[in-house]
Amino acid sequence: MAEEIIHISAEAAIHPDDLTESFIRASGPGGQNVNKVATAVQLRFDAANAPGLSPRVRARALKLAGQRATRDGVIQIEAARFRTQERNRADALERLVELLTKAAEPPPPPRKKTKPTKGSVERRLKSKAGRSAIKRLRSRRVDD
């Protein structure tokens, strides 16, 4: 695990105390080694109680985590892409940093409402009138 604080932005940092790792057996490549060695990593980050996260980043991180977040506010990342523990540890930590980096991005600027141009409104109404005339001419007239 990381021994020092990982700074992501002004509003987000990961303290080593908030991370816990456990190793589990992984499926996939590895031959007989896969049955003997626990190479997959379960990285747990206590986002709800992490002092390094601002409330905005915390809420956004838990929302972005989706199914990976528990009700208690713990983000759980499983990494089993590689055959070694070290590479899986680095992969899990990299994915957590990526998630928190995305959560720390500033919100997009608000959308500005626009009105259709006068010409586009006139063209739309003219085409509607044309369609109406075509349909009116198609209909059968019953003389009284």
VMD Tcl script that draws the C-alpha trace (Angstrom):
set ca {
  {0.00 0.00 0.00}
  {0.99 3.62 -0.41}
  {2.86 4.94 2.60}
  {2.44 8.63 1.83}
  {-0.60 10.80 1.12}
  {-1.66 10.83 -2.54}
  {-2.73 14.35 -3.55}
  {-5.29 14.40 -6.34}
  {-6.51 18.00 -6.23}
  {-7.06 20.81 -3.75}
  {-10.28 19.10 -2.65}
  {-9.14 15.47 -2.70}
  {-6.33 13.46 -1.16}
  {-6.00 9.80 -0.20}
  {-4.59 9.03 3.24}
  {-3.02 5.57 3.64}
  {-5.13 4.99 6.80}
  {-8.32 5.09 4.71}
  {-7.18 2.22 2.46}
  {-7.42 -1.48 3.27}
  {-6.31 -4.32 1.03}
  {-7.18 -7.97 1.02}
  {-5.97 -10.62 -1.38}
  {-8.22 -13.23 -2.95}
  {-7.80 -15.96 -5.53}
  {-8.32 -14.75 -9.06}
  {-9.83 -16.53 -12.00}
  {-8.32 -16.22 -15.45}
  {-4.76 -16.68 -16.71}
  {-2.09 -18.17 -14.49}
  {-2.26 -21.94 -14.98}
  {-2.02 -24.00 -11.80}
  {-0.67 -20.94 -10.00}
  {-4.19 -19.48 -10.02}
  {-5.36 -22.26 -7.69}
  {-2.56 -21.73 -5.18}
  {-1.80 -18.02 -4.88}
  {-4.13 -15.16 -3.97}
  {-3.15 -12.60 -6.61}
  {-6.36 -10.58 -6.96}
  {-6.65 -7.47 -4.81}
  {-9.71 -6.04 -3.10}
  {-8.98 -2.40 -2.33}
  {-11.41 -0.72 0.07}
  {-11.47 3.07 0.45}
  {-13.59 4.55 3.25}
  {-14.88 7.57 1.33}
  {-17.59 8.44 3.87}
  {-15.05 9.02 6.66}
  {-12.06 10.16 4.59}
  {-10.71 13.48 5.90}
  {-8.96 14.20 2.60}
  {-12.19 14.60 0.61}
  {-14.40 17.68 0.47}
  {-18.17 17.04 0.80}
  {-18.72 17.78 -2.92}
  {-16.01 15.36 -4.05}
  {-17.17 12.71 -1.54}
  {-20.77 12.81 -2.82}
  {-19.68 12.77 -6.46}
  {-17.19 9.91 -5.89}
  {-19.85 7.75 -4.27}
  {-22.23 8.52 -7.13}
  {-19.59 7.70 -9.78}
  {-18.62 4.49 -7.95}
  {-22.16 3.13 -8.40}
  {-22.25 -0.59 -7.52}
  {-18.69 -0.45 -6.21}
  {-19.84 1.71 -3.26}
  {-21.46 0.15 -0.20}
  {-24.22 1.69 1.90}
  {-21.60 2.63 4.49}
  {-19.78 4.79 1.96}
  {-16.89 2.40 1.31}
  {-15.66 2.18 -2.28}
  {-14.47 -1.33 -3.15}
  {-12.29 -1.96 -6.20}
  {-11.28 -5.45 -7.31}
  {-8.24 -5.86 -9.53}
  {-7.41 -9.22 -11.07}
  {-6.14 -8.29 -14.53}
  {-2.55 -9.33 -13.90}
  {-0.82 -12.46 -12.62}
  {1.09 -10.78 -9.79}
  {-0.08 -9.17 -6.58}
  {2.07 -6.08 -7.05}
  {0.70 -5.26 -10.49}
  {-2.86 -5.83 -9.27}
  {-2.22 -3.57 -6.25}
  {-0.92 -0.82 -8.52}
  {-3.87 -1.30 -10.90}
  {-6.44 -1.04 -8.08}
  {-4.82 2.10 -6.67}
  {-4.58 3.62 -10.16}
  {-8.30 2.98 -10.75}
  {-9.18 4.58 -7.39}
  {-7.09 7.65 -8.20}
  {-8.77 7.85 -11.62}
  {-12.24 7.71 -10.00}
  {-11.38 10.43 -7.48}
  {-9.78 12.59 -10.19}
  {-13.00 12.43 -12.17}
  {-15.01 13.24 -9.03}
  {-12.80 16.26 -8.27}
  {-13.34 17.86 -11.69}
  {-15.31 21.12 -11.51}
  {-18.95 20.91 -12.56}
  {-19.72 21.90 -16.15}
  {-20.98 25.45 -16.74}
  {-24.77 25.82 -16.71}
  {-26.56 25.54 -20.04}
  {-27.66 28.81 -21.63}
  {-31.19 28.74 -22.96}
  {-31.56 29.89 -26.56}
  {-34.57 30.84 -28.66}
  {-35.11 29.73 -32.24}
  {-34.37 32.42 -34.83}
  {-37.21 34.34 -36.42}
  {-36.41 32.83 -39.82}
  {-36.50 29.23 -38.50}
  {-39.89 29.85 -36.85}
  {-41.26 31.28 -40.09}
  {-39.91 28.34 -42.14}
  {-41.43 25.84 -39.71}
  {-44.85 27.51 -39.82}
  {-44.72 27.75 -43.62}
  {-43.93 24.03 -43.96}
  {-46.76 23.19 -41.54}
  {-49.19 25.27 -43.61}
  {-47.99 23.51 -46.77}
  {-48.54 20.04 -45.24}
  {-51.98 21.13 -44.05}
  {-52.91 22.29 -47.57}
  {-51.75 18.98 -49.09}
  {-53.82 16.99 -46.62}
  {-56.84 19.24 -47.12}
  {-56.69 18.69 -50.90}
  {-56.40 14.90 -50.41}
  {-59.62 14.62 -48.43}
  {-62.92 13.82 -50.12}
  {-65.45 16.55 -50.22}
  {-69.07 15.57 -49.82}
  {-71.41 18.07 -51.60}
  {-74.66 18.94 -49.89}
}
mol new
graphics top color blue
foreach p $ca { graphics top sphere $p radius 0.5 }
foreach p [lrange $ca 0 end-1] q [lrange $ca 1 end] { graphics top cylinder $p $q radius 0.2 }
display resetview
